């Protein structure tokens, strides 16, 4: 069944394939629902991820051909627990999720695909670039206070 988008009375956007369970919500058109849902997911990720934050990636599976992989994205919370943000990341970068473990299905090879996922996420969250943290220099020793490529706002590490 196709995903439908609903708006709750508090303004929260819900993506569901079972709209019959959401009686108190207003149905949105596909276009406006996708746009509002994407905006909502980006806002949530921006709450958790500031420039300089690290997104940890976990390789779950590599296909036999080596042409695709399943990757999960997690971030550490203040209490030390890891929060799986793969669903949010998939929504923002347009990656399909695996039905079994919720990881992102990423096609391609010949490069660091974990970096590619985090770079794509970072570009979407910070499209106009980002202000460098105080006392930090930019890429390649750049001393400006603003990096114009938002793709480098977040760091990536493998677990």
Backbone as JSON Lines, residues from 0, in Angstrom:
{"i":0,"aa":"X","n":[0.83,-1.18,0.0],"ca":[0.0,0.0,0.0],"c":[0.88,1.25,0.0]}
{"i":1,"aa":"X","n":[0.47,2.28,-0.66],"ca":[1.21,3.52,-0.78],"c":[1.17,4.31,0.53]}
{"i":2,"aa":"X","n":[2.29,4.94,0.87],"ca":[2.36,5.76,2.07],"c":[1.45,6.97,1.92]}
{"i":3,"aa":"X","n":[0.69,7.24,2.96],"ca":[-0.17,8.42,3.0],"c":[0.31,9.32,4.12]}
{"i":4,"aa":"X","n":[0.11,10.6,3.94],"ca":[0.58,11.59,4.91],"c":[-0.62,12.25,5.57]}
{"i":5,"aa":"X","n":[-0.55,12.33,6.9],"ca":[-1.62,12.9,7.69],"c":[-1.04,13.97,8.61]}
{"i":6,"aa":"X","n":[-1.86,14.98,8.91],"ca":[-1.43,16.03,9.83],"c":[-2.27,15.93,11.09]}
{"i":7,"aa":"X","n":[-1.59,15.75,12.22],"ca":[-2.26,15.66,13.52],"c":[-2.65,17.06,13.99]}
{"i":8,"aa":"X","n":[-3.52,17.12,14.97],"ca":[-4.0,18.41,15.48],"c":[-2.88,19.26,16.07]}
{"i":9,"aa":"X","n":[-1.79,18.62,16.53],"ca":[-0.65,19.36,17.07],"c":[0.34,19.79,15.99]}
{"i":10,"aa":"X","n":[0.02,19.48,14.71],"ca":[0.88,19.87,13.6],"c":[1.87,18.81,13.17]}
{"i":11,"aa":"X","n":[1.98,17.74,13.93],"ca":[2.91,16.65,13.62],"c":[2.45,15.94,12.33]}
{"i":12,"aa":"X","n":[3.4,15.64,11.45],"ca":[3.1,14.94,10.21],"c":[3.38,13.45,10.4]}
{"i":13,"aa":"X","n":[2.43,12.63,9.99],"ca":[2.53,11.18,10.14],"c":[2.55,10.54,8.76]}
{"i":14,"aa":"X","n":[3.52,9.66,8.54],"ca":[3.58,8.87,7.31],"c":[3.1,7.47,7.66]}
{"i":15,"aa":"X","n":[2.07,7.0,6.99],"ca":[1.5,5.7,7.35],"c":[0.92,5.0,6.13]}
{"i":16,"aa":"X","n":[0.84,3.69,6.23],"ca":[0.13,2.92,5.21],"c":[-1.2,2.42,5.78]}
{"i":17,"aa":"X","n":[-1.54,2.88,7.0],"ca":[-2.79,2.51,7.66],"c":[-3.52,3.76,8.17]}
{"i":18,"aa":"X","n":[-4.01,4.59,7.27],"ca":[-4.66,5.85,7.7],"c":[-5.94,5.64,8.5]}
{"i":19,"aa":"X","n":[-6.53,4.47,8.4],"ca":[-7.79,4.22,9.11],"c":[-7.61,4.27,10.63]}
{"i":20,"aa":"X","n":[-6.39,4.16,11.13],"ca":[-6.15,4.19,12.57],"c":[-5.92,5.6,13.1]}
{"i":21,"aa":"X","n":[-5.89,6.58,12.23],"ca":[-5.6,7.96,12.61],"c":[-6.85,8.81,12.35]}
{"i":22,"aa":"X","n":[-7.86,8.67,13.18],"ca":[-9.15,9.32,12.96],"c":[-9.12,10.83,13.13]}
{"i":23,"aa":"X","n":[-8.32,11.34,14.03],"ca":[-8.31,12.77,14.33],"c":[-7.32,13.56,13.48]}
{"i":24,"aa":"X","n":[-6.9,13.02,12.36],"ca":[-5.9,13.67,11.52],"c":[-6.5,14.12,10.19]}
{"i":25,"aa":"X","n":[-5.86,15.11,9.61],"ca":[-6.25,15.63,8.31],"c":[-5.36,15.0,7.24]}
{"i":26,"aa":"X","n":[-5.97,14.5,6.19],"ca":[-5.2,13.89,5.11],"c":[-4.58,14.99,4.24]}
{"i":27,"aa":"X","n":[-3.31,14.8,3.9],"ca":[-2.59,15.74,3.05],"c":[-2.42,15.14,1.66]}
{"i":28,"aa":"X","n":[-2.24,15.98,0.66],"ca":[-1.93,15.46,-0.68],"c":[-0.54,14.83,-0.61]}
{"i":29,"aa":"X","n":[-0.23,13.99,-1.56],"ca":[1.08,13.32,-1.57],"c":[2.22,14.34,-1.61]}
{"i":30,"aa":"X","n":[2.1,15.33,-2.46],"ca":[3.17,16.32,-2.62],"c":[3.37,17.15,-1.35]}
{"i":31,"aa":"X","n":[2.28,17.69,-0.8],"ca":[2.43,18.52,0.39],"c":[2.83,17.68,1.6]}
{"i":32,"aa":"X","n":[2.35,16.44,1.66],"ca":[2.7,15.55,2.75],"c":[4.18,15.19,2.74]}
{"i":33,"aa":"X","n":[4.69,14.85,1.57],"ca":[6.12,14.51,1.46],"c":[6.99,15.69,1.86]}
{"i":34,"aa":"X","n":[6.62,16.87,1.38],"ca":[7.41,18.07,1.68],"c":[7.4,18.37,3.19]}
{"i":35,"aa":"X","n":[6.21,18.34,3.8],"ca":[6.09,18.64,5.23],"c":[6.79,17.57,6.07]}
{"i":36,"aa":"X","n":[6.66,16.31,5.67],"ca":[7.29,15.21,6.42],"c":[8.81,15.33,6.35]}
{"i":37,"aa":"X","n":[9.33,15.63,5.16],"ca":[10.77,15.82,4.98],"c":[11.28,16.96,5.85]}
{"i":38,"aa":"X","n":[10.56,18.05,5.87],"ca":[10.93,19.21,6.69],"c":[10.93,18.84,8.18]}
{"i":39,"aa":"X","n":[9.94,18.08,8.6],"ca":[9.84,17.65,9.99],"c":[11.02,16.74,10.37]}
{"i":40,"aa":"X","n":[11.36,15.8,9.49],"ca":[12.47,14.88,9.78],"c":[13.8,15.64,9.85]}
{"i":41,"aa":"X","n":[13.99,16.61,8.95],"ca":[15.21,17.42,8.98],"c":[15.31,18.21,10.29]}
{"i":42,"aa":"X","n":[14.2,18.78,10.72],"ca":[14.19,19.56,11.96],"c":[14.57,18.68,13.16]}
{"i":43,"aa":"X","n":[14.06,17.46,13.19],"ca":[14.39,16.56,14.3],"c":[15.89,16.22,14.28]}
{"i":44,"aa":"X","n":[16.42,15.93,13.1],"ca":[17.84,15.61,13.01],"c":[18.71,16.81,13.38]}
{"i":45,"aa":"X","n":[18.3,18.01,13.0],"ca":[19.07,19.21,13.36],"c":[19.09,19.44,14.87]}
{"i":46,"aa":"X","n":[18.06,18.95,15.58],"ca":[18.06,19.04,17.05],"c":[19.17,18.17,17.63]}
{"i":47,"aa":"X","n":[19.35,17.01,17.04],"ca":[20.32,16.05,17.55],"c":[21.73,16.29,17.01]}
{"i":48,"aa":"X","n":[21.82,16.77,15.77],"ca":[23.11,16.85,15.09],"c":[23.49,18.3,14.79]}
{"i":49,"aa":"X","n":[24.51,18.77,15.45],"ca":[25.06,20.11,15.2],"c":[26.34,19.94,14.4]}
{"i":50,"aa":"X","n":[26.79,20.98,13.69],"ca":[28.07,20.87,12.98],"c":[29.17,20.38,13.92]}
{"i":51,"aa":"X","n":[29.92,19.42,13.46],"ca":[30.97,18.8,14.27],"c":[30.55,17.5,14.94]}
{"i":52,"aa":"X","n":[29.24,17.2,14.93],"ca":[28.75,15.94,15.51],"c":[29.22,14.76,14.67]}
{"i":53,"aa":"X","n":[29.28,13.6,15.3],"ca":[29.68,12.38,14.61],"c":[28.49,11.44,14.48]}
{"i":54,"aa":"X","n":[28.29,10.95,13.27],"ca":[27.3,9.91,13.01],"c":[28.08,8.61,12.82]}
{"i":55,"aa":"X","n":[27.74,7.6,13.61],"ca":[28.42,6.31,13.53],"c":[27.64,5.41,12.59]}
{"i":56,"aa":"X","n":[28.35,4.73,11.73],"ca":[27.71,3.84,10.76],"c":[28.09,2.39,11.07]}
{"i":57,"aa":"X","n":[27.13,1.51,10.83],"ca":[27.33,0.07,11.08],"c":[27.01,-0.66,9.79]}
{"i":58,"aa":"X","n":[27.96,-1.44,9.29],"ca":[27.75,-2.24,8.09],"c":[27.01,-3.51,8.49]}
{"i":59,"aa":"X","n":[25.79,-3.65,8.0],"ca":[24.95,-4.8,8.35],"c":[25.09,-5.95,7.36]}
{"i":60,"aa":"X","n":[25.29,-5.61,6.07],"ca":[25.34,-6.67,5.05],"c":[25.91,-6.11,3.76]}
{"i":61,"aa":"X","n":[26.64,-6.95,3.04],"ca":[27.11,-6.62,1.69],"c":[26.55,-7.67,0.75]}
{"i":62,"aa":"X","n":[25.99,-7.25,-0.36],"ca":[25.42,-8.2,-1.32],"c":[26.52,-9.07,-1.92]}
{"i":63,"aa":"X","n":[26.14,-10.2,-2.47],"ca":[27.11,-11.11,-3.1],"c":[27.89,-10.43,-4.21]}
{"i":64,"aa":"X","n":[27.23,-9.56,-4.96],"ca":[27.91,-8.87,-6.06],"c":[28.8,-7.74,-5.57]}
{"i":65,"aa":"X","n":[28.6,-7.31,-4.32],"ca":[29.37,-6.2,-3.78],"c":[28.86,-4.84,-4.23]}
{"i":66,"aa":"X","n":[27.73,-4.82,-4.92],"ca":[27.21,-3.58,-5.48],"c":[26.21,-2.86,-4.57]}
{"i":67,"aa":"X","n":[25.84,-3.46,-3.46],"ca":[24.98,-2.77,-2.5],"c":[25.3,-3.24,-1.09]}
{"i":68,"aa":"X","n":[24.94,-2.41,-0.15],"ca":[25.17,-2.72,1.25],"c":[23.99,-2.23,2.07]}
{"i":69,"aa":"X","n":[23.91,-2.76,3.27],"ca":[22.93,-2.26,4.23],"c":[23.7,-1.62,5.37]}
{"i":70,"aa":"X","n":[23.37,-0.36,5.64],"ca":[24.11,0.43,6.62],"c":[23.13,1.06,7.6]}
{"i":71,"aa":"X","n":[23.44,0.97,8.88],"ca":[22.66,1.65,9.92],"c":[23.44,2.87,10.39]}
{"i":72,"aa":"X","n":[22.71,3.9,10.83],"ca":[23.31,5.12,11.36],"c":[22.87,5.28,12.81]}
{"i":73,"aa":"X","n":[23.82,5.52,13.7],"ca":[23.51,5.71,15.11],"c":[24.27,6.92,15.64]}
{"i":74,"aa":"X","n":[23.71,7.52,16.71],"ca":[24.38,8.62,17.39],"c":[24.34,8.36,18.89]}
{"i":75,"aa":"X","n":[25.36,8.81,19.61],"ca":[25.34,8.64,21.08],"c":[24.45,9.68,21.72]}
{"i":76,"aa":"X","n":[23.69,9.27,22.71],"ca":[22.85,10.18,23.48],"c":[23.61,10.59,24.75]}
{"i":77,"aa":"X","n":[23.09,11.54,25.48],"ca":[23.76,12.05,26.68],"c":[23.98,10.99,27.74]}
{"i":78,"aa":"X","n":[23.06,10.0,27.81],"ca":[23.2,8.95,28.82],"c":[24.12,7.81,28.37]}
{"i":79,"aa":"X","n":[24.72,7.95,27.18],"ca":[25.64,6.94,26.68],"c":[25.0,5.91,25.77]}
{"i":80,"aa":"X","n":[23.68,5.88,25.71],"ca":[22.99,4.93,24.83],"c":[23.14,5.38,23.38]}
{"i":81,"aa":"X","n":[23.03,4.42,22.47],"ca":[23.09,4.73,21.05],"c":[21.67,4.8,20.5]}
{"i":82,"aa":"X","n":[21.38,5.84,19.74],"ca":[20.08,6.03,19.12],"c":[20.19,5.73,17.63]}
{"i":83,"aa":"X","n":[19.4,4.77,17.15],"ca":[19.39,4.43,15.73],"c":[18.56,5.47,14.98]}
{"i":84,"aa":"X","n":[19.21,6.25,14.14],"ca":[18.54,7.31,13.38],"c":[18.39,6.94,11.91]}
{"i":85,"aa":"X","n":[18.55,5.67,11.59],"ca":[18.5,5.22,10.19],"c":[17.21,5.61,9.5]}
{"i":86,"aa":"X","n":[16.09,5.53,10.18],"ca":[14.81,5.88,9.59],"c":[14.76,7.35,9.2]}
{"i":87,"aa":"X","n":[15.21,8.21,10.1],"ca":[15.25,9.64,9.81],"c":[16.19,9.92,8.64]}
{"i":88,"aa":"X","n":[17.37,9.31,8.68],"ca":[18.35,9.52,7.63],"c":[17.79,9.06,6.28]}
{"i":89,"aa":"X","n":[17.18,7.89,6.25],"ca":[16.59,7.37,5.02],"c":[15.54,8.31,4.46]}
{"i":90,"aa":"X","n":[14.68,8.86,5.34],"ca":[13.66,9.8,4.9],"c":[14.27,11.05,4.3]}
{"i":91,"aa":"X","n":[15.35,11.54,4.9],"ca":[15.96,12.8,4.46],"c":[16.75,12.63,3.16]}
{"i":92,"aa":"X","n":[17.49,11.53,3.03],"ca":[18.32,11.37,1.83],"c":[17.63,10.55,0.74]}
{"i":93,"aa":"X","n":[16.46,10.03,1.03],"ca":[15.71,9.27,0.03],"c":[16.21,7.85,-0.17]}
{"i":94,"aa":"X","n":[16.76,7.24,0.88],"ca":[17.25,5.86,0.79],"c":[16.17,4.89,1.25]}
{"i":95,"aa":"X","n":[16.1,3.77,0.57],"ca":[15.16,2.71,0.93],"c":[15.67,2.01,2.19]}
{"i":96,"aa":"X","n":[14.73,1.52,3.01],"ca":[15.11,0.79,4.23],"c":[14.82,-0.69,4.08]}
{"i":97,"aa":"X","n":[15.66,-1.49,4.71],"ca":[15.49,-2.93,4.71],"c":[14.37,-3.3,5.66]}
{"i":98,"aa":"X","n":[13.48,-4.19,5.23],"ca":[12.32,-4.58,6.05],"c":[12.7,-5.34,7.31]}
{"i":99,"aa":"X","n":[13.8,-6.08,7.28],"ca":[14.16,-6.92,8.42],"c":[14.82,-6.17,9.57]}
{"i":100,"aa":"X","n":[15.79,-5.31,9.25],"ca":[16.53,-4.66,10.34],"c":[16.47,-3.13,10.32]}
{"i":101,"aa":"X","n":[15.77,-2.54,9.35],"ca":[15.62,-1.09,9.31],"c":[16.82,-0.33,8.79]}
{"i":102,"aa":"X","n":[17.85,-1.06,8.36],"ca":[19.05,-0.4,7.85],"c":[18.77,0.22,6.48]}
{"i":103,"aa":"X","n":[19.66,1.1,6.04],"ca":[19.52,1.75,4.74],"c":[20.13,0.86,3.67]}
{"i":104,"aa":"X","n":[19.45,0.73,2.55],"ca":[19.98,-0.03,1.42],"c":[20.69,0.98,0.52]}
{"i":105,"aa":"X","n":[22.01,0.82,0.4],"ca":[22.83,1.78,-0.32],"c":[23.5,1.07,-1.49]}
{"i":106,"aa":"X","n":[23.27,1.55,-2.69],"ca":[23.9,0.97,-3.87],"c":[25.22,1.64,-4.17]}
{"i":107,"aa":"X","n":[26.09,0.89,-4.82],"ca":[27.37,1.45,-5.24],"c":[28.54,0.74,-4.6]}
{"i":108,"aa":"X","n":[29.71,1.01,-5.15],"ca":[30.93,0.43,-4.61],"c":[32.1,1.29,-5.05]}
{"i":109,"aa":"X","n":[33.27,0.96,-4.56],"ca":[34.47,1.68,-4.97],"c":[34.74,2.92,-4.16]}
{"i":110,"aa":"X","n":[33.94,3.16,-3.14],"ca":[34.17,4.29,-2.25],"c":[33.63,3.95,-0.86]}
{"i":111,"aa":"X","n":[33.88,4.79,0.09],"ca":[33.39,4.58,1.45],"c":[31.9,4.95,1.48]}
{"i":112,"aa":"X","n":[31.04,3.96,1.47],"ca":[29.6,4.2,1.38],"c":[29.03,4.76,2.68]}
{"i":113,"aa":"X","n":[29.67,4.5,3.82],"ca":[29.25,5.11,5.08],"c":[29.48,6.61,5.02]}
{"i":114,"aa":"X","n":[30.64,7.01,4.5],"ca":[30.91,8.43,4.32],"c":[29.89,9.05,3.38]}
{"i":115,"aa":"X","n":[29.56,8.36,2.31],"ca":[28.61,8.88,1.33],"c":[27.24,9.13,1.96]}
{"i":116,"aa":"X","n":[26.78,8.21,2.81],"ca":[25.49,8.38,3.48],"c":[25.52,9.61,4.39]}
{"i":117,"aa":"X","n":[26.57,9.75,5.2],"ca":[26.65,10.87,6.14],"c":[26.87,12.19,5.39]}
{"i":118,"aa":"X","n":[27.66,12.18,4.34],"ca":[27.87,13.39,3.53],"c":[26.55,13.83,2.9]}
{"i":119,"aa":"X","n":[25.79,12.89,2.35],"ca":[24.49,13.21,1.76],"c":[23.53,13.79,2.8]}
{"i":120,"aa":"X","n":[23.51,13.19,3.98],"ca":[22.68,13.69,5.07],"c":[23.09,15.11,5.44]}
{"i":121,"aa":"X","n":[24.37,15.32,5.61],"ca":[24.89,16.61,6.0],"c":[24.56,17.69,4.97]}
{"i":122,"aa":"X","n":[24.65,17.34,3.69],"ca":[24.3,18.3,2.62],"c":[22.84,18.7,2.7]}
{"i":123,"aa":"X","n":[21.97,17.75,3.05],"ca":[20.54,18.04,3.15],"c":[20.22,18.88,4.39]}
{"i":124,"aa":"X","n":[20.93,18.62,5.49],"ca":[20.66,19.35,6.73],"c":[21.25,20.76,6.72]}
{"i":125,"aa":"X","n":[22.37,20.93,6.03],"ca":[23.07,22.21,6.01],"c":[23.35,22.64,4.57]}
{"i":126,"aa":"X","n":[22.3,22.89,3.77],"ca":[22.49,23.17,2.34],"c":[23.27,24.45,2.05]}
{"i":127,"aa":"X","n":[23.26,25.39,2.98],"ca":[23.96,26.66,2.76],"c":[25.32,26.69,3.46]}
{"i":128,"aa":"X","n":[25.79,25.55,3.89],"ca":[27.05,25.49,4.61],"c":[26.82,25.6,6.1]}
{"i":129,"aa":"X","n":[27.89,25.83,6.84],"ca":[27.79,25.87,8.29],"c":[28.91,26.71,8.86]}
{"i":130,"aa":"X","n":[28.66,27.24,10.05],"ca":[29.65,28.02,10.76],"c":[30.59,27.05,11.47]}
{"i":131,"aa":"X","n":[31.87,27.26,11.31],"ca":[32.84,26.39,11.96],"c":[32.83,26.6,13.47]}
{"i":132,"aa":"X","n":[32.98,25.52,14.25],"ca":[33.06,25.68,15.7],"c":[34.23,26.58,16.08]}
{"i":133,"aa":"X","n":[34.05,27.34,17.14],"ca":[35.06,28.3,17.59],"c":[36.41,27.61,17.78]}
{"i":134,"aa":"X","n":[37.45,28.2,17.21],"ca":[38.8,27.68,17.36],"c":[39.15,26.55,16.39]}
{"i":135,"aa":"X","n":[38.22,26.16,15.54],"ca":[38.48,25.08,14.59],"c":[38.75,25.67,13.21]}
{"i":136,"aa":"X","n":[39.68,25.05,12.49],"ca":[39.91,25.47,11.11],"c":[39.11,24.56,10.19]}
{"i":137,"aa":"X","n":[38.88,25.03,9.0],"ca":[38.08,24.28,8.04],"c":[38.88,23.18,7.35]}
{"i":138,"aa":"X","n":[38.29,22.64,6.32],"ca":[38.96,21.59,5.55],"c":[40.24,22.14,4.93]}
{"i":139,"aa":"X","n":[41.26,21.33,4.85],"ca":[42.53,21.68,4.24],"c":[43.16,22.94,4.84]}
{"i":140,"aa":"X","n":[42.9,23.17,6.14],"ca":[43.5,24.3,6.83],"c":[42.86,25.64,6.54]}
{"i":141,"aa":"X","n":[41.69,25.65,5.9],"ca":[40.98,26.89,5.6],"c":[40.67,27.62,6.9]}
{"i":142,"aa":"X","n":[40.97,28.9,6.96],"ca":[40.79,29.66,8.2],"c":[39.51,30.51,8.2]}
{"i":143,"aa":"X","n":[38.66,30.38,7.19],"ca":[37.41,31.15,7.2],"c":[36.51,30.61,8.31]}
{"i":144,"aa":"X","n":[35.5,31.39,8.69],"ca":[34.62,30.98,9.78],"c":[33.37,30.26,9.27]}
{"i":145,"aa":"X","n":[33.22,30.15,7.95],"ca":[32.03,29.53,7.37],"c":[32.45,28.61,6.23]}
{"i":146,"aa":"X","n":[32.08,27.33,6.34],"ca":[32.35,26.38,5.26],"c":[31.12,26.34,4.36]}
{"i":147,"aa":"X","n":[31.3,26.58,3.08],"ca":[30.18,26.67,2.14],"c":[29.62,25.3,1.75]}
{"i":148,"aa":"X","n":[30.36,24.23,1.98],"ca":[29.89,22.89,1.64],"c":[29.35,22.21,2.89]}
{"i":149,"aa":"X","n":[28.03,22.21,3.04],"ca":[27.4,21.63,4.21],"c":[27.62,20.14,4.37]}
{"i":150,"aa":"X","n":[28.09,19.48,3.32],"ca":[28.35,18.04,3.38],"c":[29.42,17.67,4.39]}
{"i":151,"aa":"X","n":[30.23,18.63,4.77],"ca":[31.31,18.36,5.72],"c":[30.99,18.81,7.14]}
{"i":152,"aa":"X","n":[29.75,19.19,7.41],"ca":[29.35,19.63,8.74],"c":[29.39,18.49,9.75]}
{"i":153,"aa":"X","n":[29.04,17.28,9.3],"ca":[29.01,16.11,10.18],"c":[30.21,15.21,9.93]}
{"i":154,"aa":"X","n":[30.63,14.54,10.97],"ca":[31.71,13.55,10.86],"c":[31.1,12.16,10.8]}
{"i":155,"aa":"X","n":[31.84,11.23,10.23],"ca":[31.37,9.84,10.12],"c":[32.45,8.91,10.64]}
{"i":156,"aa":"X","n":[32.03,7.9,11.39],"ca":[32.94,6.86,11.87],"c":[32.23,5.53,11.78]}
{"i":157,"aa":"X","n":[32.98,4.49,11.47],"ca":[32.43,3.13,11.44],"c":[32.49,2.52,12.83]}
{"i":158,"aa":"X","n":[31.5,1.72,13.15],"ca":[31.53,0.92,14.38],"c":[31.78,-0.52,13.95]}
